[in-house]
Amino acid sequence: MPQKICVVGLGYVGLPLACLLSKKFEVAGFDINTNKINDLKQGRDETGEVDNLVQYQINYSADPKIISEANFIIVAVPTPITDDKRPDLAPLISASQIVGRNLTSGSIVVYESTVYPGCTEEDCLPVLIKESGLKFGTDFTIGYSPERVNPGDRVHTIDKIVKIVSGSDDETLAKVAAIYGAITTVHQAPSIKVAEAAKVIENVQRSLNIALMNELALIFDQVGISTKDVIEAAATKWNFQKFSPGLVGGHCIGIDPYYLTYKAQQSGYEPKVILAGQDVNESMAKLVAGKFVGRKTVLVLGVTFKENVPDARNTKAINVMAELKKQGAEVYWHDPIYSAKHQTQGFEKYKYVDSLENSTVKYDGILIFSPHSIFKNYLLSQLQSHCLTNQPLIFDVKGFYNRAEAERLGFKYLTL
Ligand SMILES: NC(=O)c1ccc[n+]([C@@H]2O[C@H](COP(=O)([O-])OP(=O)(O)OC[C@H]3O[C@@H](n4cnc5c(N)ncnc54)[C@H](O)[C@@H]3O)[C@@H](O)[C@H]2O)c1
């Protein structure tokens, strides 16, 4: 039977995937966000992940009926956490209800959202069964294929990343492998739970490696040596793993470990190392803000969760800004890439600088939070012209600018 695919959730993951699949298959895209659907229909992609969107033949709709025309449904909706750091499955359950109500016999539903092992079969599948009234295993089957894309990364695109695929039975696995195999290389996992666990530990590992570097940065800050210099020296050993300290934000690395720790706790194991790493990572905003104590007027350059992406959801910039405000600083921010479409809460509390050139405010502290490539146009000498003269502080989280030049210009230069 010819495959008709419907991608449910057209965000950073779903949209590029739908585009790539549309080169080989008939593809529809469903999202509950009608504004997004209208934008996509007009060729506008707010994520900036797809070049020249109009070249792809995709039937976009906010009408769930479109799902019933497909026999291969891919779910790529958000998997956030609640305020008390537990998995928030609401989008996943709601998407499963919508898919279930529009599921037709002979279909396969593949989940792509990052979850804990067991979530697809124990949390999503019962919803599909209930809402569809179909018989699992005979009328429809399920699969799981985690997404590994890295927003803002134009090198590691879906077609160049090995994709893990899994299915609820051998026949489904073969079909899932064939569909994804048409657009990229696949690795067949022995079960859905293995595929779910594999994805989540990729981010657990990354989060912990960064946490270790962050702890080292906290130690070396006390000792008075540069963490960057230490890492560079240590990395000359063949088996040293080079990671950098950082403020882990976004909706993957900072969030996904809590999916696994939740599952661990549910299964009767109290995780130690993973949660300790999360705590260290979450303490970094305070460390950065602490360096600005006594500074009265601080400019934050780049507020998105990482450089060169418009997405500021879960950015730690907002935590640093809150700490700065608590310390009594007036906080300004400037970010030419930031997209308000993601409806990030909190930025309205701080003054936005639309154009640095036209701004007359004088700062005694600058935080380079997410160093977008576009900031290459902002010379340190120009930044200095917006600063008060008495040794303004520049905290360059990722070491974007040159320390020697900054110091020559009279800045106090700090980096993680
Ligand atoms: N962004 C990444 O780099 C990345 C990488 C790997 C994995 N993931 C995982 O992929 C999943 C999706 O992430 P994303 O970054 O694409 O999220 P996103 O927020 O960019 O996009 C999700 C889309 O789903 C839509 N949506 C929400 N609820 C829906 C529903 N019930 N029915 C239909 N559409 C719905 C939203 O409107 C939005 O357009 C998450 O589990 C995430 O952890 C993300």
The ligand as a Tripos MOL2 file, in Angstrom:
@<TRIPOS>MOLECULE
LIG
   44    48     1     0     0
SMALL
NO_CHARGES

@<TRIPOS>ATOM
      1 N1         14.2200   20.7660   19.2860 N.am      1 LIG1
      2 C1         15.1350   19.8380   19.3130 C.2       1 LIG1
      3 O1         16.2780   20.0810   19.0370 O.2       1 LIG1
      4 C2         14.8410   18.4180   19.6270 C.ar      1 LIG1
      5 C3         15.8040   17.4560   19.3280 C.ar      1 LIG1
      6 C4         15.5260   16.1440   19.5890 C.ar      1 LIG1
      7 C5         14.3170   15.8120   20.1660 C.ar      1 LIG1
      8 N2         13.4040   16.7690   20.4700 N.ar      1 LIG1
      9 C6         12.1420   16.3520   21.0490 C.3       1 LIG1
     10 O2         11.1500   16.4010   20.0250 O.3       1 LIG1
     11 C7          9.8870   16.7720   20.5730 C.3       1 LIG1
     12 C8          9.3480   17.9910   19.8530 C.3       1 LIG1
     13 O3         10.2410   19.0710   20.0660 O.3       1 LIG1
     14 P1         10.2370   20.3910   19.1870 P.3       1 LIG1
     15 O4         11.4930   21.0900   19.5200 O.co2     1 LIG1
     16 O5          9.9370   20.0960   17.7760 O.co2     1 LIG1
     17 O6          8.9990   21.1540   19.8380 O.3       1 LIG1
     18 P2          8.3100   22.5010   19.3090 P.3       1 LIG1
     19 O7          7.7050   23.1260   20.4960 O.co2     1 LIG1
     20 O8          9.2450   23.2650   18.4480 O.co2     1 LIG1
     21 O9          7.1450   21.9860   18.3540 O.3       1 LIG1
     22 C9          6.1010   21.2040   18.7830 C.3       1 LIG1
     23 C10         4.8740   21.4840   17.9250 C.3       1 LIG1
     24 O10         3.8430   20.6230   18.3730 O.3       1 LIG1
     25 C11         2.6290   21.3490   18.3570 C.3       1 LIG1
     26 N3          1.7010   20.6950   19.2480 N.ar      1 LIG1
     27 C12         1.6050   20.7690   20.5940 C.ar      1 LIG1
     28 N4          0.6160   19.9840   21.0460 N.ar      1 LIG1
     29 C13         0.0610   19.3970   19.9520 C.ar      1 LIG1
     30 C14        -1.0000   18.4950   19.7510 C.ar      1 LIG1
     31 N5         -1.6930   18.0160   20.7730 N.pl3     1 LIG1
     32 N6         -1.2970   18.1200   18.4920 N.ar      1 LIG1
     33 C15        -0.6020   18.6120   17.4480 C.ar      1 LIG1
     34 N7          0.4200   19.4820   17.5740 N.ar      1 LIG1
     35 C16         0.7360   19.8600   18.8140 C.ar      1 LIG1
     36 C17         3.0020   22.7410   18.7580 C.3       1 LIG1
     37 O11         2.0340   23.6750   18.3140 O.3       1 LIG1
     38 C18         4.3510   22.9090   18.0460 C.3       1 LIG1
     39 O12         4.1950   23.4530   16.7600 O.3       1 LIG1
     40 C19        10.1280   16.9620   22.0500 C.3       1 LIG1
     41 O13         9.8710   15.7570   22.7140 O.3       1 LIG1
     42 C20        11.6020   17.2470   22.1340 C.3       1 LIG1
     43 O14        12.1600   16.9090   23.3750 O.3       1 LIG1
     44 C21        13.6310   18.0680   20.1870 C.ar      1 LIG1
@<TRIPOS>BOND
     1     1     2 1
     2     2     3 2
     3     2     4 1
     4     4     5 ar
     5     4    44 ar
     6     5     6 ar
     7     6     7 ar
     8     7     8 ar
     9     8     9 1
    10     8    44 ar
    11     9    10 1
    12     9    42 1
    13    10    11 1
    14    11    12 1
    15    11    40 1
    16    12    13 1
    17    13    14 1
    18    14    15 2
    19    14    16 1
    20    14    17 1
    21    17    18 1
    22    18    19 2
    23    18    20 1
    24    18    21 1
    25    21    22 1
    26    22    23 1
    27    23    24 1
    28    23    38 1
    29    24    25 1
    30    25    26 1
    31    25    36 1
    32    26    27 ar
    33    26    35 ar
    34    27    28 ar
    35    28    29 ar
    36    29    30 ar
    37    29    35 ar
    38    30    31 1
    39    30    32 ar
    40    32    33 ar
    41    33    34 ar
    42    34    35 ar
    43    36    37 1
    44    36    38 1
    45    38    39 1
    46    40    41 1
    47    40    42 1
    48    42    43 1
@<TRIPOS>SUBSTRUCTURE
     1 LIG1         1 GROUP 0 **** ****
